[in-house]
Amino acid sequence: MRRELFALHLPNPDRVQADYGVLSELSKGLSGGDILNICVNAIHAGSVDGKSARWKVTQEMLGRSGGGLGFYQGDC
């Protein structure tokens, strides 16, 4: 279910460089709202380039968006 939530909240897979399986394992215990916030924060972090064609979301951005939840393991 968490894998599907990441896919739902990250609707442009061509711009996502992440393994949804790993993300779903790392996000055990998080609510759907937590996952939405992680995705929104990562999308925001990935859309800072002046050229929208370069916008992307990486696994690291998603992990760091987990904040103090212990989501980011540093090697994901």
Secondary structure, 3 states (H helix, E strand, C coil): CHHHHHHHHCCCHHHEECCHHHHHHHCCCCCHHHHHHHHHHHHHHHCCCCCHHHCCEEHHHHHHCCHHHCCCCCCC
